[in-house]
Amino acid sequence: MLPYVLRRLLIIIPTLVIISMLIFTIIKLPPGDYLTSYIAELQSQGETVDPKKIEFMRQEYGLDKPAWEQYFTWAGGMLHGDFGYSFEYDLPVTDIIGDRVVLTIMISLFTVLFTWIVAFPIAMYSATHQYSWGDYGLTLFGFLGLATPNFLLALVMLYLANVYFGSSIGGLMDPQYLNQAWSWDKIKSILEHLWIPVIVIGTSGTAGMIRRLRANLLDELHKPYVTTARAKGVPPLRRLVKYPLRVAMNFFIADIGSLLPSLISGAEIVAVVLSLPTTGPILISALQSQDMYLAGSFLMFLALLTIIGVLISDLLLAWLDPRIRLTGGAQR
């Protein structure tokens, strides 16, 4: 096990180098750069463009240098904790993400907990009561959750809250706490607003997990070892949890690789619809304006979380299911 973990850790270094090259190349692929987009925006507003100012900004941001030199400047800075300077916000990248990362992680963690708390008991009931009215009703709920886009559900809830309650459910806190230091009142305000995005974002994830966990459980419940446990008089709940549920959770553990980056990226479209101060809208804006250091730093962070998540899921799968081995070779 230890040699396997060490090999995986050593592979992370060249993997991140290749990913950083791909990210930088893809961001630079569209014609022009941030200043090109900035000039086009000024001209669309009927404002004049000072060529000397643009040239000064190009030199100041290092956009006059060759692409390879820009890449090494950015990549070398990340090794020292310097993720570059955002052109659009005129601030260091680390100053921009700040509270937004905390809020994004908070929303995502509560969403994950909501998904687990709702999905597991429903899937267990649906699998153990196959083809009952309860199973049909929960199956309908699952299909509706999968078929309804998150942003559409967010729009419906915004409309219903405005029409029937005369209030806005957008944002993640009361206006007076925006850009304010953290305090107990601010945390209470966030918790009061948190349930809307958690329900909206968690709906499709809950529905998908119910369907997958139900299908895996049904496959395990018809295997001989369950029949043997039933014949030996093992209590139903213990018989369900000890082995079938444990094996059926393999897909859930494997999803950790995508779970960690989702804690940061969040649901971008839902964040835009609900005006949530999370990292999603900033990432979209940075990609649109070719703010390469801001967008590149976000994507590199997501890549790192993905690699770490995949490693954690592989190790947990080997621990959870003895049939999975991380090393090759024949086993006697």
Backbone as numpy.savetxt, mean C-alpha at the origin, in Angstrom:
# Nx Ny Nz CAx CAy CAz Cx Cy Cz
18.78 -22.70 7.17 17.96 -21.48 7.17 18.81 -20.22 7.17
19.85 -20.19 8.03 20.69 -19.00 8.13 21.40 -18.68 6.81
22.02 -19.68 6.12 22.64 -19.36 4.82 21.63 -18.80 3.82
20.40 -19.34 3.85 19.36 -18.84 2.94 19.06 -17.37 3.22
18.91 -17.02 4.49 18.61 -15.63 4.86 19.76 -14.71 4.45
21.00 -15.16 4.67 22.16 -14.34 4.31 22.22 -14.12 2.80
21.95 -15.16 2.02 21.93 -15.00 0.56 20.87 -14.01 0.13
19.70 -14.11 0.73 18.62 -13.19 0.37 18.98 -11.75 0.73
19.62 -11.56 1.86 20.01 -10.20 2.27 21.06 -9.63 1.33
21.99 -10.47 0.86 23.01 -10.00 -0.07 22.41 -9.67 -1.45
21.38 -10.41 -1.83 20.73 -10.15 -3.13 20.00 -8.81 -3.12
19.60 -8.33 -1.93 18.87 -7.07 -1.85 19.67 -5.92 -2.45
20.99 -5.92 -2.25 21.82 -4.79 -2.71 21.79 -4.65 -4.24
22.17 -5.69 -5.02 22.08 -5.51 -6.48 20.65 -5.30 -6.98
19.68 -5.90 -6.27 18.28 -5.72 -6.68 17.87 -4.26 -6.57
18.23 -3.60 -5.46 17.87 -2.19 -5.28 18.61 -1.31 -6.28
19.85 -1.67 -6.61 20.61 -0.88 -7.60 19.91 -0.94 -8.95
19.51 -2.15 -9.37 18.82 -2.30 -10.66 17.48 -1.58 -10.64
16.75 -1.69 -9.53 15.45 -1.01 -9.43 15.63 0.50 -9.50
16.65 1.03 -8.83 16.88 2.48 -8.86 17.17 2.95 -10.27
17.93 2.15 -11.04 18.21 2.52 -12.44 16.93 2.52 -13.26
16.10 1.50 -13.06 14.85 1.42 -13.81 13.92 2.58 -13.46
13.81 2.88 -12.16 12.94 3.98 -11.74 13.40 5.30 -12.34
14.69 5.58 -12.24 15.22 6.83 -12.78 15.02 6.91 -14.29
15.26 5.79 -14.98 15.10 5.78 -16.44 13.66 6.02 -16.84
12.72 5.34 -16.17 11.30 5.48 -16.53 10.81 6.91 -16.26
11.24 7.50 -15.13 10.82 8.87 -14.83 11.39 9.85 -15.87
12.59 9.56 -16.38 13.22 10.45 -17.37 12.77 10.17 -18.79
12.03 9.08 -19.02 11.64 8.72 -20.38 10.76 9.76 -21.07
9.73 10.31 -20.41 8.90 11.31 -21.09 9.75 12.50 -21.54
9.42 13.10 -22.67 10.21 14.24 -23.16 10.16 15.41 -22.18
11.30 16.12 -22.07 11.36 17.27 -21.19 11.67 16.87 -19.76
11.45 17.82 -18.84 11.69 17.59 -17.42 10.71 18.45 -16.62
10.98 18.62 -15.35 10.07 19.39 -14.51 9.94 20.83 -15.01
11.04 21.44 -15.42 10.99 22.83 -15.88 10.19 22.96 -17.16
10.23 21.94 -18.01 9.41 21.96 -19.22 7.93 22.00 -18.86
7.54 21.17 -17.89 6.14 21.19 -17.43 5.81 22.52 -16.76
6.76 23.06 -16.02 6.56 24.33 -15.34 6.35 25.48 -16.34
7.15 25.48 -17.40 7.01 26.51 -18.45 5.66 26.38 -19.14
5.26 25.16 -19.47 3.97 24.95 -20.14 2.81 25.41 -19.26
2.92 25.19 -17.96 1.87 25.63 -17.04 1.78 27.15 -16.98
2.94 27.82 -16.94 2.94 29.28 -16.92 2.34 29.84 -18.20
2.72 29.27 -19.32 2.20 29.76 -20.60 0.71 29.53 -20.73
0.20 28.42 -20.19 -1.24 28.17 -20.25 -2.03 29.17 -19.42
-1.37 29.76 -18.40 -2.01 30.77 -17.56 -1.80 32.18 -18.10
-1.13 32.29 -19.25 -0.91 33.59 -19.86 0.21 34.39 -19.24
1.08 33.74 -18.46 2.19 34.44 -17.83 3.43 34.34 -18.71
4.29 35.33 -18.60 5.53 35.36 -19.37 6.59 34.50 -18.68
7.50 33.99 -19.47 8.56 33.13 -18.96 9.89 33.84 -19.16
10.62 34.02 -18.07 11.93 34.66 -18.13 12.98 33.58 -18.43
13.61 33.62 -19.62 14.59 32.57 -19.96 15.76 32.53 -18.99
16.18 33.68 -18.46 17.32 33.69 -17.53 16.95 32.97 -16.23
15.71 33.17 -15.76 15.28 32.50 -14.55 15.22 30.98 -14.75
14.71 30.58 -15.93 14.61 29.15 -16.23 16.00 28.53 -16.30
16.93 29.25 -16.92 18.30 28.73 -17.02 18.94 28.64 -15.64
18.67 29.63 -14.80 19.21 29.59 -13.44 18.64 28.40 -12.66
17.33 28.18 -12.81 16.71 27.05 -12.12 17.24 25.72 -12.64
17.50 25.66 -13.94 18.03 24.42 -14.51 19.40 24.09 -13.92
20.23 25.11 -13.76 21.54 24.91 -13.15 21.43 24.62 -11.65
20.50 25.32 -11.00 20.34 25.14 -9.56 19.88 23.72 -9.21
18.98 23.17 -10.02 18.46 21.84 -9.78 19.34 20.74 -10.39
20.36 21.13 -11.14 21.24 20.15 -11.75 20.66 19.49 -12.98
19.62 20.08 -13.57 18.99 19.49 -14.75 19.79 19.73 -16.02
20.83 20.56 -15.94 21.69 20.79 -17.10 22.77 19.72 -17.21
22.88 18.86 -16.22 23.90 17.81 -16.23 23.41 16.60 -17.01
24.34 15.75 -17.48 23.93 14.51 -18.16 23.09 13.63 -17.24
22.27 12.78 -17.85 21.36 11.94 -17.07 22.12 11.02 -16.13
23.25 10.46 -16.59 23.99 9.54 -15.73 24.53 10.25 -14.50
24.93 11.51 -14.65 25.44 12.26 -13.51 24.32 12.60 -12.53
23.13 12.91 -13.06 21.98 13.16 -12.20 21.63 11.91 -11.40
21.72 10.74 -12.06 21.41 9.48 -11.37 22.37 9.24 -10.22
23.66 9.37 -10.47 24.64 9.09 -9.42 24.54 10.11 -8.28
24.16 11.33 -8.60 23.96 12.33 -7.53 22.81 11.91 -6.63
21.72 11.48 -7.26 20.54 11.06 -6.50 20.81 9.77 -5.72
21.39 8.76 -6.39 21.64 7.48 -5.73 22.67 7.62 -4.62
23.71 8.42 -4.86 24.71 8.61 -3.82 24.15 9.34 -2.61
23.25 10.29 -2.85 22.64 11.00 -1.73 21.79 10.09 -0.87
21.09 9.12 -1.49 20.24 8.21 -0.71 21.06 7.37 0.25
22.29 7.06 -0.11 23.15 6.28 0.78 23.46 7.04 2.06
23.36 8.37 2.02 23.64 9.20 3.19 22.35 9.76 3.81
21.20 9.22 3.39 19.94 9.69 3.94 19.41 10.95 3.29
20.03 11.39 2.18 19.57 12.58 1.46 18.81 12.12 0.22
17.48 12.28 0.24 16.65 11.79 -0.85 16.41 12.83 -1.93
17.14 13.91 -1.88 17.03 14.91 -2.92 16.12 16.06 -2.55
15.91 16.93 -3.55 15.15 18.16 -3.35 13.97 18.16 -4.30
12.80 18.45 -3.76 11.60 18.48 -4.58 11.52 19.80 -5.34
11.40 19.72 -6.67 11.29 20.92 -7.49 9.96 21.62 -7.26
8.89 20.83 -7.19 7.54 21.40 -7.10 7.30 22.10 -5.77
7.74 21.48 -4.67 7.48 22.04 -3.34 8.62 22.92 -2.83
9.76 22.91 -3.55 10.91 23.72 -3.16 11.36 23.40 -1.74
11.34 22.10 -1.41 11.72 21.64 -0.09 12.44 20.30 -0.23
13.27 19.92 0.75 13.83 18.56 0.74 12.72 17.52 0.80
12.95 16.39 0.17 11.94 15.33 0.13 11.55 14.89 1.53
12.52 14.77 2.43 12.23 14.31 3.78 11.31 15.26 4.53
11.35 16.56 4.19 10.46 17.52 4.85 9.03 17.44 4.33
8.88 16.95 3.11 7.55 16.93 2.50 6.72 15.76 3.02
7.35 14.59 3.08 6.57 13.40 3.43 6.14 13.43 4.89
7.03 13.79 5.81 6.73 14.04 7.21 5.49 13.36 7.76
4.50 14.20 8.16 3.28 13.68 8.78 2.46 12.82 7.83
2.63 13.04 6.52 1.82 12.27 5.57 2.11 10.77 5.65
3.38 10.42 5.87 3.72 9.01 6.01 3.05 8.44 7.27
3.07 9.19 8.37 2.44 8.74 9.61 0.95 8.52 9.40
0.28 9.47 8.76 -1.16 9.35 8.52 -1.48 8.20 7.57
-0.64 8.02 6.55 -0.85 6.92 5.61 -0.72 5.58 6.30
0.32 5.42 7.13 0.51 4.17 7.86 -0.65 3.94 8.82
-1.13 5.01 9.46 -2.25 4.88 10.40 -3.50 4.37 9.68
-3.82 4.97 8.54 -4.99 4.55 7.77 -4.83 3.10 7.32
-3.66 2.78 6.81 -3.43 1.44 6.27 -3.49 0.38 7.35
-2.90 0.64 8.52 -2.93 -0.34 9.60 -4.35 -0.60 10.09
-5.13 0.47 10.26 -6.51 0.29 10.68 -7.31 -0.44 9.60
-6.98 -0.18 8.32 -7.67 -0.88 7.24 -7.35 -2.36 7.25
-6.08 -2.69 7.48 -5.68 -4.10 7.55 -6.38 -4.79 8.71
-6.42 -4.15 9.88 -7.11 -4.73 11.04 -8.59 -4.92 10.76
-9.21 -3.93 10.12 -10.62 -4.03 9.75 -10.85 -5.22 8.81
-9.96 -5.37 7.85 -10.08 -6.47 6.89 -9.98 -7.82 7.58
-8.99 -7.97 8.46 -8.82 -9.24 9.15 -10.00 -9.55 10.07
-10.41 -8.56 10.86 -11.47 -8.78 11.84 -12.77 -9.18 11.17
-13.07 -8.58 10.02 -14.32 -8.87 9.32 -14.21 -10.14 8.48
-13.10 -10.30 7.77 -13.00 -11.38 6.78 -12.87 -12.76 7.40
-12.07 -12.88 8.47 -11.80 -14.22 9.00 -13.06 -14.91 9.53
-13.84 -14.30 10.43 -15.03 -15.02 10.90 -16.06 -15.28 9.80
-16.21 -14.32 8.87 -17.18 -14.53 7.79 -16.76 -15.70 6.90
-15.47 -15.74 6.54 -14.98 -16.83 5.69 -15.10 -18.17 6.39
-14.79 -18.20 7.69 -14.89 -19.46 8.44 -16.34 -19.94 8.50
-17.26 -19.01 8.75 -18.68 -19.39 8.79 -19.15 -19.86 7.41
-18.77 -19.12 6.38 -19.23 -19.46 5.03 -18.71 -20.82 4.59
-17.45 -21.14 4.98 -16.88 -22.43 4.58 -17.51 -23.59 5.33
-17.80 -23.39 6.61 -18.38 -24.47 7.42 -19.89 -24.60 7.24
-20.53 -23.64 6.58 -21.97 -23.70 6.30 -22.20 -23.55 4.80
-21.48 -24.34 4.04 -21.54 -24.24 2.58 -22.97 -24.46 2.06
-23.37 -23.58 1.12 -24.66 -23.63 0.45 -25.84 -23.35 1.37
-25.58 -22.77 2.53 -26.68 -22.33 3.39 -27.10 -20.92 2.97
-28.22 -20.44 3.55 -28.65 -19.08 3.22 -27.61 -18.06 3.66
-26.99 -18.33 4.81 -25.93 -17.43 5.27 -24.76 -17.39 4.30
-24.40 -18.56 3.75 -23.31 -18.62 2.78 -23.66 -17.84 1.52
-24.91 -18.00 1.04 -25.33 -17.27 -0.16 -25.32 -15.76 0.08
-25.82 -15.35 1.26 -25.83 -13.92 1.55 -24.44 -13.33 1.65
-23.52 -14.04 2.31 -22.14 -13.55 2.43 -21.42 -13.58 1.08
-21.76 -14.57 0.25 -21.18 -14.61 -1.10 -21.62 -13.40 -1.91
-22.91 -13.04 -1.79 -23.40 -11.85 -2.47 -22.67 -10.60 -1.98
-22.47 -10.52 -0.67 -21.72 -9.39 -0.10 -20.31 -9.34 -0.68
-19.67 -10.51 -0.80 -18.31 -10.55 -1.35 -18.26 -10.09 -2.79
-19.21 -10.52 -3.60 -19.21 -10.11 -5.00 -19.48 -8.61 -5.14
-20.38 -8.08 -4.31 -20.64 -6.64 -4.36 -19.40 -5.85 -3.97
-18.68 -6.32 -2.95 -17.47 -5.64 -2.53 -16.40 -5.67 -3.59
-16.28 -6.79 -4.30 -15.28 -6.89 -5.36 -15.65 -6.05 -6.57
-16.96 -5.94 -6.84 -17.39 -5.26 -8.05 -17.46 -3.75 -7.89
-17.50 -3.24 -6.66 -17.64 -1.80 -6.44 -16.27 -1.16 -6.30
-15.90 -0.25 -7.22 -14.61 0.44 -7.08 -14.58 1.30 -5.81
-13.42 1.38 -5.18 -13.30 2.14 -3.94 -13.66 3.61 -4.13
-13.20 4.20 -5.24 -13.46 5.63 -5.44 -14.94 5.89 -5.65
-15.66 4.92 -6.26 -17.10 5.09 -6.45 -17.82 5.03 -5.11
-17.42 4.11 -4.26 -18.02 4.02 -2.93 -17.73 5.29 -2.13
-16.53 5.85 -2.29 -16.20 7.11 -1.61 -17.10 8.24 -2.09
-17.36 8.32 -3.39 -18.25 9.36 -3.93 -19.67 9.19 -3.41
-20.16 7.95 -3.34 -21.51 7.69 -2.84 -21.63 8.12 -1.39
-20.63 7.81 -0.58 -20.68 8.17 0.83 -20.58 9.68 1.02
-19.78 10.35 0.19 -19.73 11.81 0.24 -21.10 12.42 -0.06
-21.76 11.87 -1.08 -23.08 12.39 -1.47 -24.11 12.14 -0.37
-24.15 10.93 0.18 -25.14 10.61 1.21 -24.92 11.44 2.47
-23.65 11.64 2.85 -23.37 12.44 4.04 -23.80 13.88 3.85
-23.62 14.40 2.64 -23.97 15.80 2.37 -25.48 15.98 2.27
-26.18 15.02 1.64 -27.62 15.17 1.41 -28.42 14.89 2.69
-28.09 13.82 3.38 -28.90 13.39 4.51 -28.43 13.92 5.86
-27.15 14.26 5.96 -26.63 14.74 7.25 -26.09 16.17 7.18
-26.02 16.70 5.95 -25.56 18.08 5.80 -24.14 18.31 6.24
-23.30 17.30 6.14 -21.92 17.44 6.58 -20.99 16.85 5.53
-19.73 17.25 5.61 -18.71 16.74 4.71 -17.85 15.73 5.46
-17.60 14.58 4.83 -16.77 13.56 5.46 -15.39 13.52 4.83
-15.07 14.53 4.03 -13.75 14.60 3.43 -12.69 15.00 4.44
-11.44 14.72 4.12 -10.35 15.07 5.02 -10.16 14.02 6.10
-9.15 14.22 6.91 -8.83 13.25 7.95 -8.81 13.88 9.34
-9.11 15.18 9.40 -9.15 15.86 10.70 -9.90 17.17 10.53
-10.28 17.78 11.64 -10.94 19.08 11.58 -9.97 20.13 11.03
-10.49 21.15 10.31 -9.61 22.13 9.66 -8.63 22.82 10.61
-9.03 23.06 11.86 -8.15 23.80 12.76 -6.89 23.04 13.15
-6.86 21.70 12.86 -5.68 20.91 13.21 -4.73 20.70 12.04
-5.09 21.23 10.87 -4.21 21.09 9.72 -2.90 21.84 9.95
-1.79 21.20 9.62 -0.45 21.79 9.76 -0.12 22.19 11.20
-0.81 21.57 12.16 -0.53 21.85 13.56 0.28 20.70 14.17
0.95 20.99 15.28 1.73 19.96 15.96 0.81 18.88 16.51
1.37 17.70 16.72 0.57 16.60 17.24 0.15 16.87 18.67
-1.10 16.58 18.95 -1.65 16.75 20.30 -2.75 15.70 20.48
-3.22 15.55 21.72 -4.28 14.59 21.98 -5.57 14.97 21.26
-5.88 16.26 21.19 -7.08 16.70 20.48 -6.98 16.39 18.99
-5.79 16.56 18.42 -5.61 16.26 17.00 -5.77 14.77 16.74
-5.24 13.95 17.64 -5.37 12.50 17.49 -6.84 12.08 17.59
-7.58 12.67 18.53 -9.01 12.35 18.65 -9.77 12.76 17.40
-9.41 13.91 16.83 -10.06 14.36 15.60 -9.78 13.39 14.45
-8.55 12.89 14.37 -8.20 11.93 13.33 -8.98 10.64 13.50
-9.07 10.15 14.73 -9.79 8.91 14.98 -11.28 9.05 14.67
-11.85 10.25 14.88 -13.25 10.48 14.56 -13.50 10.45 13.06
-12.51 10.86 12.27 -12.66 10.88 10.81 -12.14 9.61 10.14
-11.47 8.75 10.90 -10.72 7.65 10.30 -11.62 6.54 9.78
-12.80 6.36 10.37 -13.60 5.19 10.02 -14.11 5.22 8.59
-14.32 6.42 8.02 -14.81 6.51 6.64 -13.78 5.95 5.65
-12.54 6.47 5.61 -11.57 5.89 4.66 -11.26 4.43 4.95
-11.30 4.02 6.21 -11.03 2.61 6.53 -12.09 1.71 5.90
-13.36 2.09 6.01 -14.43 1.29 5.41 -14.34 1.30 3.90
-14.11 2.49 3.33 -14.06 2.60 1.86 -12.90 1.80 1.29
-11.71 1.97 1.86 -10.54 1.28 1.32 -10.57 -0.21 1.64
-11.12 -0.56 2.81 -11.09 -1.96 3.22 -12.16 -2.83 2.61
-13.16 -2.24 1.95 -14.28 -3.04 1.43 -13.83 -4.08 0.42
-13.10 -3.66 -0.60 -12.69 -4.61 -1.64 -11.70 -5.63 -1.08
-10.79 -5.18 -0.21 -9.83 -6.11 0.38 -10.51 -7.16 1.24
-11.54 -6.73 2.00 -12.29 -7.67 2.84 -13.03 -8.68 1.98
-13.69 -8.19 0.95 -14.44 -9.09 0.07 -13.52 -10.09 -0.61
-12.36 -9.63 -1.09 -11.43 -10.53 -1.74 -10.87 -11.57 -0.79
-10.56 -11.17 0.44 -10.03 -12.12 1.41 -11.07 -13.14 1.80
-12.33 -12.73 1.93 -13.40 -13.68 2.25 -13.48 -14.77 1.19
-13.46 -14.38 -0.07 -13.60 -15.35 -1.15 -12.41 -16.31 -1.19
-11.21 -15.79 -1.04 -10.03 -16.65 -1.13 -9.92 -17.58 0.08
-10.16 -17.02 1.27 -10.06 -17.85 2.48 -11.14 -18.91 2.49
-12.34 -18.58 2.04 -13.42 -19.57 1.97 -13.04 -20.70 1.02
-12.51 -20.36 -0.16 -12.15 -21.38 -1.13 -11.04 -22.29 -0.60
-10.04 -21.72 0.04 -8.95 -22.53 0.59 -9.44 -23.42 1.73
-10.32 -22.88 2.58 -10.85 -23.67 3.68 -11.69 -24.85 3.17
-12.51 -24.59 2.15 -13.32 -25.67 1.60 -12.44 -26.79 1.04
-11.32 -26.41 0.44 -10.41 -27.41 -0.09 -9.79 -28.24 1.03
-9.45 -27.60 2.16 -8.82 -28.32 3.27 -9.82 -29.15 4.07
-11.06 -28.65 4.20 -12.04 -29.34 5.04 -12.46 -30.70 4.48
-12.18 -30.94 3.20 -12.55 -32.22 2.61 -11.38 -33.19 2.53
-10.30 -32.87 3.21 -9.13 -33.75 3.16 -9.20 -34.80 4.27
-8.48 -35.93 4.10 -8.61 -37.05 5.05 -8.26 -36.71 6.49
-7.28 -35.82 6.70 -6.88 -35.55 8.08 -8.00 -34.87 8.87
-8.85 -34.12 8.20 -10.00 -33.51 8.88 -11.02 -34.59 9.24
-11.23 -35.53 8.33 -12.14 -36.64 8.61 -11.65 -37.47 9.79
-10.33 -37.69 9.84 -9.75 -38.44 10.95 -9.94 -37.70 12.28
-9.69 -36.38 12.25 -9.87 -35.59 13.47 -11.32 -35.60 13.93
-12.25 -35.58 12.98 -13.67 -35.63 13.33 -14.00 -37.00 13.95
-13.44 -38.07 13.40 -13.70 -39.40 13.92 -13.13 -39.59 15.33
-12.05 -38.88 15.63 -11.45 -38.97 16.96 -12.17 -38.10 17.98
-13.18 -37.34 17.53 -13.95 -36.52 18.46 -13.33 -35.19 18.79
-12.45 -34.66 17.93 -11.86 -33.34 18.16 -12.97 -32.29 18.06
-13.07 -31.36 19.02 -14.11 -30.32 18.98 -14.08 -29.54 17.66
-15.24 -29.12 17.15 -15.30 -28.49 15.83 -14.41 -27.25 15.69
-14.42 -26.36 16.68 -13.63 -25.14 16.56 -12.14 -25.46 16.53
-11.70 -26.35 17.41 -10.29 -26.72 17.43 -9.91 -27.44 16.14
-10.82 -28.29 15.65 -10.58 -29.02 14.41 -10.44 -28.08 13.23
-11.14 -26.96 13.28 -11.08 -25.98 12.19 -9.82 -25.11 12.28
-9.50 -24.66 13.48 -8.43 -23.68 13.65 -7.04 -24.30 13.62
-6.90 -25.50 14.19 -5.57 -26.07 14.39 -4.87 -26.41 13.08
-5.62 -26.97 12.10 -4.96 -27.39 10.87 -5.54 -26.74 9.60
-6.84 -26.89 9.29 -7.33 -26.32 8.02 -7.12 -24.82 7.90
-7.45 -24.07 8.96 -7.28 -22.62 8.89 -5.80 -22.26 8.76
-4.97 -22.99 9.48 -3.53 -22.70 9.43 -2.97 -22.89 8.02
-3.37 -23.97 7.36 -2.88 -24.22 6.00 -3.52 -23.26 5.01
-4.81 -22.94 5.23 -5.51 -22.04 4.31 -4.97 -20.63 4.35
-4.21 -20.29 5.38 -3.67 -18.94 5.52 -2.40 -18.73 4.71
-1.97 -19.73 3.94 -0.74 -19.58 3.16 -0.79 -18.37 2.23
-1.91 -18.21 1.55 -2.03 -17.07 0.63 -1.96 -15.75 1.38
-2.53 -15.76 2.60 -2.53 -14.54 3.42 -1.11 -14.15 3.82
-0.30 -15.13 4.20 1.09 -14.86 4.54 1.86 -14.41 3.30
1.58 -15.02 2.16 2.27 -14.66 0.94 1.97 -13.22 0.52
0.83 -12.69 0.95 0.45 -11.31 0.59 1.22 -10.25 1.37
2.04 -10.66 2.35 2.79 -9.67 3.13 3.73 -8.88 2.22
4.21 -9.53 1.16 5.09 -8.83 0.22 4.46 -7.61 -0.40
3.15 -7.66 -0.62 2.44 -6.49 -1.16 1.81 -5.64 -0.07
1.71 -6.20 1.15 1.07 -5.47 2.24 1.93 -4.31 2.72
3.23 -4.53 2.87 4.12 -3.47 3.39 4.14 -2.24 2.49
4.34 -2.39 1.17 4.31 -1.16 0.35 2.95 -0.49 0.33
1.87 -1.29 0.48 0.54 -0.68 0.49 0.33 0.18 1.72
1.09 -0.06 2.80 0.99 0.78 3.99 1.44 2.20 3.70
2.31 2.37 2.71 2.82 3.70 2.36 2.06 4.28 1.18
1.88 3.48 0.14 1.24 4.03 -1.06 -0.24 4.29 -0.83
-0.90 3.41 -0.05 -2.32 3.61 0.24 -3.16 3.54 -1.03
-4.40 3.96 -0.92 -5.31 4.00 -2.06 -5.30 5.42 -2.61
-4.54 5.62 -3.70 -4.30 6.98 -4.19 -5.58 7.67 -4.64
-6.41 6.95 -5.43 -7.62 7.57 -5.97 -8.59 7.92 -4.85
-8.75 7.02 -3.88 -9.63 7.29 -2.74 -9.12 8.49 -1.95
-7.80 8.59 -1.80 -7.22 9.72 -1.07 -7.52 11.04 -1.78
-7.52 11.03 -3.10 -7.85 12.24 -3.85 -9.32 12.60 -3.68
-10.21 11.57 -3.78 -11.66 11.81 -3.68 -12.02 12.33 -2.29
-11.44 11.73 -1.23 -11.78 12.11 0.13 -10.88 13.21 0.69
-9.99 13.75 -0.13 -9.07 14.83 0.30 -8.26 14.40 1.53
-7.71 13.20 1.48 -6.92 12.69 2.59 -5.48 13.17 2.46
-4.89 13.69 3.54 -3.50 14.18 3.49 -2.49 13.05 3.60
-2.54 12.12 2.64 -1.65 10.97 2.66 -0.61 11.10 1.54
0.20 10.07 1.40 1.30 10.15 0.43 0.84 9.88 -1.00
-0.32 9.23 -1.18 -0.79 8.87 -2.51 -0.90 10.05 -3.47
-1.65 11.12 -3.10 -1.77 12.26 -4.00 -0.43 12.92 -4.33
0.49 12.95 -3.37 1.81 13.54 -3.63 2.55 12.72 -4.68
2.47 11.41 -4.58 3.14 10.55 -5.55 2.57 10.77 -6.95
1.25 10.84 -7.06 0.63 11.08 -8.36 1.07 12.42 -8.92
1.04 13.46 -8.09 1.44 14.80 -8.53 2.91 14.82 -8.95
3.77 14.14 -8.21 5.19 14.12 -8.53 5.45 13.43 -9.87
4.72 12.35 -10.14 4.89 11.66 -11.42 4.38 12.51 -12.57
3.28 13.23 -12.36 2.73 14.07 -13.42 3.64 15.24 -13.75
4.26 15.83 -12.75 5.12 17.00 -12.96 6.57 16.64 -13.20
6.89 15.33 -13.23 8.26 14.85 -13.42 9.20 15.38 -12.34
8.66 15.47 -11.12 9.49 15.83 -9.97 10.27 14.58 -9.58
11.39 14.35 -10.28 12.02 13.03 -10.28 12.56 12.61 -8.93
13.09 13.53 -8.13 13.65 13.13 -6.85 12.55 12.74 -5.86
11.45 13.48 -5.85 10.34 13.14 -4.97 9.70 11.83 -5.38
9.37 11.69 -6.67 8.75 10.47 -7.16 9.70 9.28 -7.03
10.96 9.48 -7.38 11.92 8.39 -7.31 12.14 7.91 -5.89
12.19 8.83 -4.92 12.39 8.43 -3.53 11.21 7.62 -3.02
9.98 8.03 -3.39 8.80 7.27 -3.01 8.88 5.85 -3.56
9.17 5.74 -4.85 9.17 4.44 -5.50 10.29 3.54 -4.97
11.43 4.13 -4.63 12.51 3.34 -4.05 12.12 2.80 -2.68
11.44 3.63 -1.90 10.98 3.20 -0.58 9.99 2.05 -0.72
9.09 2.15 -1.70 8.12 1.08 -1.93 8.82 -0.19 -2.38
9.85 -0.06 -3.21 10.60 -1.23 -3.66 11.29 -1.92 -2.49
11.88 -1.13 -1.60 12.55 -1.70 -0.42 11.55 -2.44 0.46
10.37 -1.84 0.68 9.35 -2.49 1.50 8.86 -3.79 0.84
8.77 -3.80 -0.49 8.34 -5.00 -1.20 9.34 -6.13 -1.01
10.62 -5.81 -1.15 11.67 -6.83 -0.99 11.66 -7.38 0.44
11.57 -6.49 1.42 11.54 -6.94 2.82 10.29 -7.77 3.09
9.15 -7.33 2.55 7.90 -8.07 2.74 7.94 -9.46 2.15
8.53 -9.61 0.96 8.63 -10.93 0.33 9.52 -11.84 1.17
10.62 -11.32 1.69 11.50 -12.12 2.54 10.77 -12.58 3.81
10.06 -11.66 4.45 9.31 -12.02 5.66 8.25 -13.08 5.36
7.54 -12.93 4.25 6.49 -13.89 3.90 7.09 -15.27 3.62
8.26 -15.32 2.97 8.89 -16.61 2.70 9.26 -17.32 4.00
9.83 -16.57 4.95 10.23 -17.17 6.22 9.00 -17.62 7.02
7.95 -16.80 7.03 6.74 -17.18 7.78 6.04 -18.38 7.16
6.06 -18.47 5.82 5.45 -19.62 5.16 6.17 -20.91 5.54
7.51 -20.84 5.60 8.27 -22.04 5.98 7.97 -22.45 7.42
7.73 -21.46 8.28 7.40 -21.77 9.68 5.97 -22.27 9.82
5.05 -21.68 9.04 3.63 -22.01 9.17 3.32 -23.37 8.56
3.92 -23.69 7.42 3.61 -24.92 6.70 4.88 -25.76 6.58
5.00 -26.85 7.32 6.22 -27.67 7.28 6.51 -28.26 5.89
5.52 -28.29 5.00 5.74 -28.85 3.67 6.60 -27.94 2.80
6.73 -26.68 3.20 7.50 -25.71 2.42 8.93 -25.69 2.93
9.89 -25.93 2.04 11.30 -25.89 2.41 11.98 -24.79 1.60
12.86 -24.07 2.24 13.55 -22.95 1.60 14.84 -23.37 0.94
15.29 -24.56 1.16 16.54 -25.04 0.56 16.23 -26.19 -0.37
17.04 -26.36 -1.41 16.82 -27.41 -2.37 17.37 -28.74 -1.88
17.34 -29.71 -2.77 17.90 -31.02 -2.43 16.82 -32.00 -2.04
17.17 -33.27 -2.11 16.21 -34.33 -1.79 16.05 -34.45 -0.29
14.89 -34.84 0.14 14.59 -35.01 1.56 14.14 -36.44 1.79
14.82 -37.14 2.67 14.50 -38.54 2.94 13.45 -38.64 4.04
